[in-house]
Amino acid sequence: MTSANPESPPSTPPLWPYCGHDATQEHPYGCHGIRVPGHTTCLAHLDEADCDAYLANLAPGADIDHRSTPFTADLLARLLDALRDPTTEQPRIGSARFDGASFTGPARFDEATFTHVASFDGATFTRAASFDRVTFAGLAAFNQTTFTYSAWFDGATFAGAAAFGRATFTGAAHFRVASFTDAVQFPGATFTRDVAFTAARFEAAQWLGPLVCGGAVKLDHAAFEMPVTIMIAARELSVRRTRWAPSVALRLRYAEVDLAGAVMEHPVTVAGEPVPFTGPGEVSLSEEVLAGRDAGVRVRNISGVDAAHLALTDVDLSECRFVGAVHLDQLRMDGRTTFARPPIGWHRRGLMPLRWSRRRALAEEHHWRAATVRQPAPGREPSAHEWQPGPHHPDLSPTPGPETLAALYRQLRKALEDGKNEPGAADFYYGECEMRHHDRTGTPWAERALLTTYWAVSGYGLRASRALASLAAAMIVTVAVMMLWGLPTQAPKLETTGRQVAAGQTLTLTTGTPDPVNPTGPWVERITTERFEKALRVMINSVIFRSSGQDLTTAGTYTEMTSRLAEPVLLGLAVLAVRSRVKR
């Protein structure tokens, strides 16, 4: 009968009675397939009559042992037909040993039932392997199994432990709607493409991984009933609407994480791992399928999440969407958690050319600002000098406006303050004020005017350089006004006046100070060293709320009063701005 041999037979004999078919000088042991009882060859190399006789003697629920046997699609179909239960019309198998077997054609075990152990350790599937709706009543062992093509376990039931240690999936792997009643083990497993656990149910899994995936790991709508630690190095991790009844720790590398709508009843931690995971034997897992990518973790979406149960550690939030999340003020952010930054370079605010203030910003602010200005030409990526537009996807909500963004900044500021991250909280206060300033519907014009002034003189009380520059400008103006109009031409002198009376009468004298005389003449004559020194003394005293004691003109008096009010405030804003950057 037609057979298929393994591509590279092992160079050592197996521990069981083996077939030895097609032995050569190069491969002296030939086929390693275990012999069929009562015969000297494996199932693949039996003659047609003996094969028919063997299959005819099988009954549903029988134990089978075909270790290292090469299977074609036809031979496997004949074996499963022999084990088909007439009641259900589906294969029913007792203990099954397919360790080291090779399947060169499509391997279809759909809807089969393994009533005891099903072992495929070291097996090779060179075409599609389909285990859809299969029931594994006992241990399902796929350790070091190689799936060269797609592998399908949709709707499979794993009543016993499921072991996929160091398994290799070159094609896509599907475990959608699968049910794992016992332990689930994927230590050292490698997926070259996507693996989907969509709507799968994990009732007793305490560990998932560590595994490496060159594509996306999809756990959307999955349910975890026990506390679990998930260790994944993947290009993407999607846990949209995943339900975690107990606590969970997501330890990740490389991944872009989508948590939208995830249901969290207990603490959930998402943390970036700095070093590669180790598999069985404490050997570091190969991450070749992810070569060239940044090993950092990027959280892209937490919309619809109750953030009171969420903790983020060492992750990148520069492209994360927060709109729709609740209890953001209770979100935990630890370690090196990064956010987006405004564009670099210059922009105009009115007629003033300014640089964008360096601060932490939300991705949603980028999206809103990009939507309100001229977009880049189609097909051109925005540069670092531009706000980054948001993704265009039908599942995403419209770009939020300034009122919504102000609320986001306010809640996240509270979260950072509770985490003792004062510099980060200061940046989010800046963002909140910016959004309130741009909110033309929810913020009254008078408040927006006040915010504009607050921004211009001190960067909302958070930019020490701007506050000091405003203070310096105010001091220069004070000195200039004093020199030109505030100081009299000459210091007033005391004058005593009276009337001449006859001898013996009482003489009455009146002493007074005349009003200061406003300076006159060309301005250049008023700029002298003496007048500068007096103006400087007036200005310095005004910064610390002190009166200079200097005789001033009417203009100088009002200038001093104004400077005694404004300049100490600007000095205080500069001190507060410095404190917001160094406080812990």
C-alpha positions as CSV (number, residue, x, y, z in Angstrom):
1,M,0.0,0.0,0.0
2,T,1.1,3.6,-0.5
3,S,3.0,5.0,2.5
4,A,4.8,8.2,3.5
5,N,8.1,8.1,5.3
6,P,9.3,10.8,7.7
7,E,11.5,13.4,6.0
8,S,14.4,12.8,8.3
9,P,14.4,9.5,10.2
10,P,16.2,9.6,13.5
11,S,19.7,8.0,13.5
12,T,19.1,5.9,16.7
13,P,16.6,3.1,17.0
14,P,13.4,3.6,19.1
15,L,12.8,1.8,22.4
16,W,9.8,-0.2,21.0
17,P,9.7,-3.0,18.3
18,Y,10.0,-1.0,15.1
19,C,9.2,-1.5,11.5
20,G,12.6,-1.0,9.9
21,H,11.1,-0.7,6.5
22,D,13.2,1.1,3.8
23,A,16.4,0.7,5.8
24,T,19.5,1.9,3.9
25,Q,23.2,2.3,4.7
26,E,22.6,6.0,5.4
27,H,19.5,5.2,7.6
28,P,20.2,1.7,8.9
29,Y,17.1,1.5,11.1
30,G,14.6,2.5,8.4
31,C,11.0,3.3,9.5
32,H,10.7,3.7,13.3
33,G,6.9,3.1,13.3
34,I,5.8,0.7,16.0
35,R,4.9,-2.7,14.7
36,V,1.2,-3.7,14.5
37,P,0.6,-6.5,17.0
38,G,1.2,-9.9,15.4
39,H,3.1,-8.3,12.5
40,T,6.6,-7.2,11.7
41,T,5.8,-3.8,10.2
42,C,4.0,-0.7,11.2
43,L,0.5,0.1,10.0
44,A,1.8,2.2,7.1
45,H,3.8,-0.7,5.7
46,L,1.4,-3.6,6.2
47,D,0.3,-5.2,3.0
48,E,-3.3,-4.5,1.9
49,A,-4.8,-7.7,3.2
50,D,-3.2,-7.5,6.6
51,C,-4.1,-3.8,6.9
52,D,-7.8,-4.6,6.1
53,A,-7.8,-7.4,8.7
54,Y,-6.3,-5.2,11.4
55,L,-8.8,-2.4,10.8
56,A,-11.7,-4.8,10.7
57,N,-10.8,-6.1,14.2
58,L,-10.9,-2.6,15.7
59,A,-14.0,-1.4,17.5
60,P,-15.1,2.0,18.8
61,G,-13.3,2.8,22.0
62,A,-10.3,0.6,21.3
63,D,-6.8,1.5,22.4
64,I,-4.4,2.2,19.5
65,D,-0.6,2.7,19.4
66,H,0.9,4.0,16.2
67,R,4.0,5.8,17.5
68,S,6.4,7.1,14.8
69,T,4.1,5.8,12.1
70,P,3.9,7.8,8.8
71,F,0.2,8.6,7.9
72,T,-1.2,9.6,4.6
73,A,-4.7,11.3,4.6
74,D,-6.2,8.1,3.3
75,L,-4.6,5.8,5.9
76,L,-5.7,8.1,8.7
77,A,-9.3,8.3,7.4
78,R,-9.4,4.4,7.2
79,L,-8.2,4.2,10.8
80,L,-10.7,6.6,12.1
81,D,-13.6,5.0,10.1
82,A,-12.7,1.7,11.8
83,L,-13.2,3.4,15.2
84,R,-16.4,5.2,14.3
85,D,-19.2,4.8,16.8
86,P,-22.4,3.7,14.9
87,T,-24.5,5.6,17.4
88,T,-22.9,9.0,17.0
89,E,-21.2,8.3,13.6
90,Q,-18.1,9.9,15.0
91,P,-14.7,8.2,15.9
92,R,-14.4,7.1,19.5
93,I,-10.9,6.1,20.6
94,G,-9.6,4.8,23.9
95,S,-5.9,5.5,24.7
96,A,-4.2,6.8,21.6
97,R,-0.4,6.9,21.0
98,F,0.7,8.9,18.0
99,D,4.0,10.0,19.5
100,G,6.5,10.9,16.7
101,A,4.0,10.1,14.0
102,S,4.1,12.1,10.8
103,F,1.0,13.2,8.9
104,T,1.8,14.1,5.3
105,G,-1.7,14.8,4.2
106,P,-4.6,16.7,5.9
107,A,-5.1,15.2,9.3
108,R,-8.8,15.4,10.2
109,F,-9.8,14.2,13.7
110,D,-13.0,16.4,13.7
111,E,-15.6,15.4,16.3
112,A,-13.6,12.4,17.5
113,T,-13.7,11.4,21.2
114,F,-10.5,10.3,23.0
115,T,-11.8,8.6,26.2
116,H,-8.3,8.2,27.7
117,V,-4.9,9.7,27.1
118,A,-4.3,11.1,23.6
119,S,-0.6,11.6,23.0
120,F,0.9,13.3,20.0
121,D,4.2,14.2,21.5
122,G,6.8,14.9,18.8
123,A,4.4,14.3,16.0
124,T,4.7,16.2,12.7
125,F,1.7,17.6,10.7
126,T,2.9,18.8,7.3
127,R,-0.5,19.7,6.2
128,A,-3.6,21.1,8.0
129,A,-4.4,19.4,11.3
130,S,-8.0,19.6,12.3
131,F,-9.3,18.7,15.8
132,D,-12.5,20.8,15.6
133,R,-15.1,19.7,18.3
134,V,-12.8,16.9,19.5
135,T,-13.3,15.7,23.1
136,F,-10.2,14.8,25.1
137,A,-11.4,13.1,28.2
138,G,-7.9,12.5,29.5
139,L,-4.5,14.1,29.0
140,A,-4.0,15.7,25.6
141,A,-0.3,15.7,25.0
142,F,1.2,17.7,22.1
143,N,4.6,18.4,23.5
144,Q,7.2,19.2,20.9
145,T,4.7,18.6,18.2
146,T,5.2,20.5,14.9
147,F,2.3,21.9,13.0
148,T,3.7,23.1,9.6
149,Y,0.3,24.2,8.3
150,S,-2.7,25.6,10.1
151,A,-4.0,23.8,13.3
152,W,-7.6,23.8,14.2
153,F,-9.0,23.1,17.7
154,D,-12.2,25.1,17.4
155,G,-14.8,23.9,19.8
156,A,-12.5,21.3,21.3
157,T,-13.1,20.1,24.8
158,F,-10.1,19.4,27.0
159,A,-11.5,17.6,30.1
160,G,-8.0,16.6,31.2
161,A,-4.8,18.6,31.1
162,A,-3.7,20.1,27.8
163,A,0.1,20.1,27.2
164,F,1.7,21.9,24.3
165,G,5.2,22.3,25.7
166,R,7.6,23.5,23.0
167,A,5.1,22.8,20.3
168,T,5.8,24.7,17.0
169,F,3.0,26.2,15.0
170,T,4.2,27.5,11.6
171,G,0.7,28.3,10.3
172,A,-2.2,29.9,12.1
173,A,-3.6,28.1,15.2
174,H,-7.2,28.2,16.2
175,F,-8.6,27.3,19.7
176,R,-11.8,29.3,19.3
177,V,-14.7,28.4,21.6
178,A,-12.4,25.6,23.1
179,S,-13.0,24.5,26.7
180,F,-10.1,23.8,29.0
181,T,-11.4,22.1,32.2
182,D,-8.0,21.2,33.6
183,A,-4.5,22.7,33.4
184,V,-3.3,24.3,30.2
185,Q,0.4,24.2,29.4
186,F,2.1,26.1,26.6
187,P,5.7,26.4,28.0
188,G,8.1,27.2,25.3
189,A,5.5,27.0,22.5
190,T,6.2,29.0,19.3
191,F,3.6,30.4,16.9
192,T,4.9,31.9,13.7
193,R,1.5,33.4,12.8
194,D,-1.7,34.3,14.8
195,V,-3.2,32.1,17.5
196,A,-6.8,32.6,18.4
197,F,-8.4,31.6,21.7
198,T,-11.5,33.6,20.9
199,A,-14.4,32.8,23.3
200,A,-12.4,30.0,24.9
201,R,-13.1,29.0,28.5
202,F,-10.3,28.3,31.0
203,E,-11.7,26.8,34.2
204,A,-8.5,25.7,36.0
205,A,-5.6,27.3,34.1
206,Q,-3.1,28.9,36.4
207,W,-0.5,29.5,33.8
208,L,-0.7,30.3,30.1
209,G,2.7,30.4,28.5
210,P,5.4,31.4,28.4
211,L,5.0,31.3,24.6
212,V,6.3,33.3,21.7
213,C,4.1,34.4,18.8
214,G,5.2,36.2,15.7
215,G,1.6,37.3,15.0
216,A,-1.3,38.2,17.2
217,V,-2.6,36.3,20.3
218,K,-6.4,36.7,20.4
219,L,-8.1,36.1,23.7
220,D,-11.2,38.1,22.8
221,H,-14.4,37.1,24.7
222,A,-12.4,34.4,26.6
223,A,-13.2,33.6,30.2
224,F,-10.8,32.7,33.0
225,E,-12.2,31.2,36.2
226,M,-9.0,30.9,38.2
227,P,-6.2,33.3,39.1
228,V,-3.8,33.1,36.2
229,T,-0.4,34.3,35.1
230,I,-0.1,34.8,31.3
231,M,3.4,35.1,29.8
232,I,3.4,36.1,26.2
233,A,6.0,37.5,23.7
234,A,3.9,38.5,20.7
235,R,3.4,41.2,18.1
236,E,-0.1,41.8,19.3
237,L,-2.3,40.7,22.2
238,S,-6.1,41.3,22.0
239,V,-8.2,40.7,25.1
240,R,-11.3,42.6,24.0
241,R,-14.2,41.8,26.3
242,T,-12.2,39.0,28.0
243,R,-13.6,38.1,31.4
244,W,-11.3,37.6,34.3
245,A,-13.3,36.6,37.4
246,P,-10.2,36.2,39.6
247,S,-6.9,38.2,39.5
248,V,-4.6,38.0,36.5
249,A,-1.0,39.0,35.8
250,L,-0.2,39.7,32.1
251,R,3.6,39.6,31.7
252,L,4.4,40.6,28.2
253,R,7.1,41.4,25.7
254,Y,6.8,43.1,22.3
255,A,3.1,43.2,22.4
256,E,0.6,45.9,21.3
257,V,-2.3,45.3,23.7
258,D,-6.0,45.9,23.2
259,L,-7.9,45.8,26.4
260,A,-11.2,47.3,25.2
261,G,-14.2,46.2,27.1
262,A,-12.3,43.6,29.2
263,V,-14.3,42.6,32.3
264,M,-12.2,42.8,35.5
265,E,-13.7,41.8,38.8
266,H,-10.3,41.6,40.6
267,P,-6.9,43.2,40.1
268,V,-5.4,42.8,36.6
269,T,-1.7,43.7,36.1
270,V,-0.2,44.4,32.7
271,A,3.6,44.6,32.9
272,G,6.4,44.7,30.4
273,E,9.1,42.1,30.9
274,P,12.7,43.4,30.4
275,V,14.3,40.0,29.6
276,P,13.2,37.0,27.5
277,F,11.1,34.3,29.2
278,T,12.5,31.0,30.1
279,G,10.9,27.7,29.2
280,P,11.4,24.2,30.5
281,G,14.9,23.7,31.8
282,E,15.2,27.4,32.5
283,V,16.3,27.9,28.9
284,S,15.5,31.4,27.4
285,L,12.9,31.1,24.7
286,S,14.0,32.0,21.1
287,E,12.3,35.2,19.9
288,E,13.5,35.0,16.4
289,V,10.0,35.4,15.0
290,L,10.0,38.8,16.6
291,A,13.4,39.9,15.5
292,G,13.8,43.6,14.7
293,R,10.9,44.7,16.9
294,D,11.0,46.8,20.1
295,A,10.6,44.5,23.1
296,G,8.6,47.1,24.9
297,V,4.8,46.7,25.6
298,R,2.4,49.2,24.1
299,V,-1.2,49.4,25.4
300,R,-3.4,50.7,22.6
301,N,-6.9,50.7,24.1
302,I,-8.6,50.5,27.5
303,S,-12.0,51.9,26.4
304,G,-14.8,50.3,28.3
305,V,-12.5,49.0,31.1
306,D,-13.1,49.6,34.8
307,A,-9.7,51.0,35.6
308,A,-10.1,50.6,39.3
309,H,-8.9,47.1,38.9
310,L,-6.2,47.8,36.4
311,A,-2.4,48.3,37.1
312,L,0.0,49.2,34.3
313,T,3.8,48.8,34.8
314,D,6.6,49.6,32.4
315,V,4.3,50.1,29.4
316,D,4.0,52.6,26.6
317,L,0.7,54.6,26.6
318,S,1.6,57.0,23.8
319,E,-1.1,55.6,21.5
320,C,-3.6,54.4,24.1
321,R,-7.3,55.4,23.8
322,F,-8.8,56.2,27.2
323,V,-12.2,57.4,26.2
324,G,-14.9,55.2,27.6
325,A,-12.9,53.8,30.5
326,V,-14.4,54.4,34.0
327,H,-12.6,55.1,37.3
328,L,-9.6,56.4,35.5
329,D,-8.7,58.3,38.6
330,Q,-8.0,54.9,40.3
331,L,-5.8,53.6,37.5
332,R,-2.4,52.4,38.8
333,M,0.6,53.4,36.7
334,D,4.0,52.2,37.9
335,G,7.5,51.9,36.6
336,R,8.5,53.6,33.3
337,T,5.1,54.4,31.9
338,T,5.4,56.7,28.9
339,F,2.8,58.9,27.1
340,A,2.8,60.8,23.8
341,R,4.5,64.2,23.4
342,P,3.4,67.3,21.5
343,P,5.1,68.0,18.1
344,I,8.5,69.4,18.1
345,G,9.4,72.8,16.5
346,W,7.5,76.0,16.2
347,H,3.8,77.0,15.9
348,R,1.8,80.2,16.1
349,R,-0.7,81.2,18.8
350,G,-2.3,84.2,17.5
351,L,0.6,86.4,16.2
352,M,3.1,84.9,18.5
353,P,5.6,82.2,17.2
354,L,6.1,79.7,20.0
355,R,7.5,76.3,20.6
356,W,5.2,73.5,21.7
357,S,5.6,73.0,25.4
358,R,7.3,69.6,26.2
359,R,4.9,67.6,28.3
360,R,3.1,64.3,28.5
361,A,0.0,64.2,26.3
362,L,-2.8,61.8,25.5
363,A,-3.2,60.2,22.1
364,E,-6.7,61.6,22.0
365,E,-5.4,65.1,22.1
366,H,-3.2,64.3,19.1
367,H,-6.2,63.0,17.3
368,W,-8.4,66.0,18.1
369,R,-5.8,68.6,17.2
370,A,-4.9,66.8,14.0
371,A,-8.6,66.8,13.1
372,T,-8.9,70.6,13.6
373,V,-6.0,71.5,11.4
374,R,-5.1,70.8,7.8
375,Q,-4.5,67.0,7.4
376,P,-1.3,65.7,5.7
377,A,-1.7,64.9,2.0
378,P,-3.2,61.4,1.4
379,G,-0.5,58.8,1.6
380,R,1.9,60.9,3.5
381,E,2.8,60.0,7.1
382,P,2.6,62.9,9.5
383,S,6.0,64.1,10.7
384,A,7.3,64.7,14.2
385,H,6.4,68.4,13.7
386,E,2.7,67.6,13.4
387,W,-0.1,66.2,15.6
388,Q,-0.7,62.6,14.8
389,P,-4.2,61.8,13.4
390,G,-6.2,59.0,14.9
391,P,-6.9,55.6,13.3
392,H,-9.9,55.4,11.0
393,H,-11.9,52.3,12.0
394,P,-15.6,51.7,12.0
395,D,-15.4,50.2,15.5
396,L,-13.9,53.3,17.0
397,S,-15.9,56.2,18.4
398,P,-15.6,59.7,16.9
399,T,-12.7,61.8,18.0
400,P,-13.5,63.3,21.4
401,G,-13.7,67.0,21.9
402,P,-11.9,69.3,24.4
403,E,-14.6,68.9,27.1
404,T,-14.1,65.1,27.1
405,L,-10.3,65.4,27.0
406,A,-10.3,67.8,29.9
407,A,-12.2,65.2,32.0
408,L,-9.7,62.5,30.9
409,Y,-6.7,64.7,31.9
410,R,-8.4,65.5,35.2
411,Q,-8.9,61.8,36.1
412,L,-5.5,60.7,35.1
413,R,-3.9,63.6,37.0
414,K,-5.6,62.3,40.1
415,A,-4.3,58.8,39.4
416,L,-0.7,60.1,39.1
417,E,-1.0,62.3,42.2
418,D,-2.2,59.2,44.2
419,G,0.9,57.4,42.8
420,K,3.2,60.3,44.0
421,N,4.1,61.1,40.4
422,E,3.9,64.9,40.7
423,P,5.7,65.8,37.5
424,G,3.4,63.6,35.5
425,A,0.4,65.0,37.3
426,A,1.6,68.5,36.5
427,D,1.8,67.7,32.8
428,F,-1.8,66.4,32.9
429,Y,-2.9,69.6,34.7
430,Y,-1.3,71.5,31.8
431,G,-3.3,69.4,29.4
432,E,-6.5,69.9,31.3
433,C,-6.1,73.6,31.2
434,E,-5.3,73.5,27.5
435,M,-8.5,71.6,26.8
436,R,-10.6,74.0,29.0
437,H,-9.0,76.9,27.1
438,H,-10.1,75.4,23.7
439,D,-13.6,74.3,24.9
440,R,-15.8,77.0,23.4
441,T,-19.0,75.4,24.5
442,G,-18.4,74.4,28.0
443,T,-16.0,77.1,29.2
444,P,-17.3,80.7,29.5
445,W,-15.3,83.3,27.5
446,A,-14.2,85.1,30.7
447,E,-12.8,81.9,32.0
448,R,-11.0,81.2,28.7
449,A,-9.6,84.8,28.8
450,L,-8.3,84.2,32.3
451,L,-6.8,80.9,31.2
452,T,-5.1,82.6,28.3
453,T,-3.5,85.1,30.6
454,Y,-2.5,82.3,33.0
455,W,-0.9,80.4,30.1
456,A,0.9,83.4,28.8
457,V,2.5,84.6,32.0
458,S,3.4,81.2,33.6
459,G,2.3,78.2,31.5
460,Y,-0.7,77.6,33.9
461,G,1.7,77.9,36.8
462,L,3.8,75.0,35.6
463,R,6.5,76.7,33.5
464,A,9.1,78.3,35.8
465,S,11.0,79.8,32.8
466,R,7.9,81.5,31.5
467,A,7.0,82.8,35.0
468,L,10.5,84.1,35.5
469,A,10.5,85.7,32.0
470,S,7.2,87.4,32.8
471,L,8.6,88.6,36.1
472,A,11.7,89.9,34.4
473,A,9.5,91.7,31.8
474,A,7.4,93.2,34.6
475,M,10.4,94.4,36.5
476,I,11.9,96.0,33.3
477,V,8.6,97.8,32.7
478,T,8.5,98.9,36.3
479,V,12.0,100.4,36.1
480,A,11.3,102.0,32.8
481,V,8.0,103.6,33.9
482,M,9.7,104.8,37.1
483,M,12.6,106.4,35.3
484,L,10.4,108.1,32.6
485,W,7.3,109.2,34.6
486,G,7.4,107.8,38.2
487,L,10.2,109.7,39.8
488,P,9.9,113.5,40.2
489,T,12.4,115.9,38.7
490,Q,13.8,116.6,42.2
491,A,13.1,115.1,45.6
492,P,10.5,117.4,47.3
493,K,12.0,119.5,50.1
494,L,10.3,120.6,53.3
495,E,9.0,124.1,53.3
496,T,8.0,126.2,56.3
497,T,5.6,129.1,55.7
498,G,4.1,131.8,58.0
499,R,3.0,135.4,58.2
500,Q,4.9,138.3,59.7
501,V,3.1,139.8,62.7
502,A,3.6,142.7,65.1
503,A,5.9,142.4,68.1
504,G,4.3,140.6,71.0
505,Q,1.9,138.6,68.9
506,T,2.1,134.8,68.3
507,L,4.0,133.6,65.2
508,T,2.3,130.7,63.3
509,L,4.6,128.6,61.0
510,T,3.4,125.7,58.7
511,T,5.8,123.0,57.5
512,G,4.8,120.9,54.5
513,T,6.1,118.9,51.6
514,P,5.1,120.1,48.1
515,D,3.7,117.6,45.6
516,P,6.4,115.9,43.5
517,V,7.0,117.6,40.2
518,N,6.4,115.4,37.2
519,P,9.5,115.1,35.0
520,T,9.6,117.2,31.9
521,G,12.0,117.5,29.0
522,P,13.3,114.9,26.6
523,W,13.1,111.2,27.7
524,V,16.7,110.7,27.1
525,E,17.5,113.2,29.8
526,R,15.5,111.2,32.3
527,I,17.6,108.1,31.9
528,T,20.4,108.7,34.3
529,T,22.3,106.5,36.7
530,E,20.7,108.2,39.7
531,R,17.2,107.8,38.5
532,F,17.9,104.2,37.4
533,E,19.2,103.4,41.0
534,K,16.0,104.9,42.5
535,A,13.7,103.0,40.1
536,L,15.6,99.8,40.8
537,R,15.1,100.2,44.5
538,V,11.4,100.8,44.1
539,M,11.1,97.7,41.8
540,I,13.0,95.4,44.2
541,N,10.9,96.4,47.2
542,S,7.7,95.9,45.3
543,V,8.6,92.2,44.6
544,I,8.6,91.5,48.3
545,F,5.5,93.6,49.1
546,R,7.5,96.4,50.7
547,S,7.1,100.1,50.1
548,S,10.2,101.8,48.9
549,G,9.7,105.0,50.9
550,Q,10.6,107.0,47.8
551,D,8.6,110.1,46.8
552,L,6.8,109.3,43.6
553,T,4.7,111.1,41.1
554,T,1.0,110.0,40.7
555,A,2.0,107.7,37.8
556,G,4.8,106.3,39.9
557,T,2.5,105.7,42.9
558,Y,0.1,103.6,40.8
559,T,2.9,101.8,39.1
560,E,4.4,100.8,42.4
561,M,1.0,99.6,43.6
562,T,0.6,97.5,40.5
563,S,4.0,96.0,40.7
564,R,3.6,95.2,44.4
565,L,0.6,93.1,43.4
566,A,1.8,91.5,40.2
567,E,5.5,90.8,40.7
568,P,5.2,88.8,43.9
569,V,2.5,86.7,42.2
570,L,4.8,85.9,39.3
571,L,7.6,85.1,41.6
572,G,5.3,82.7,43.5
573,L,4.2,81.0,40.3
574,A,7.9,80.4,39.4
575,V,8.5,78.8,42.8
576,L,5.4,76.6,42.4
577,A,6.4,75.6,38.9
578,V,9.8,74.5,40.2
579,R,8.3,72.6,43.1
580,S,5.9,70.7,40.8
581,R,8.9,69.3,38.9
582,V,10.9,68.2,41.9
583,K,8.2,67.1,44.4
584,R,7.8,63.4,45.0
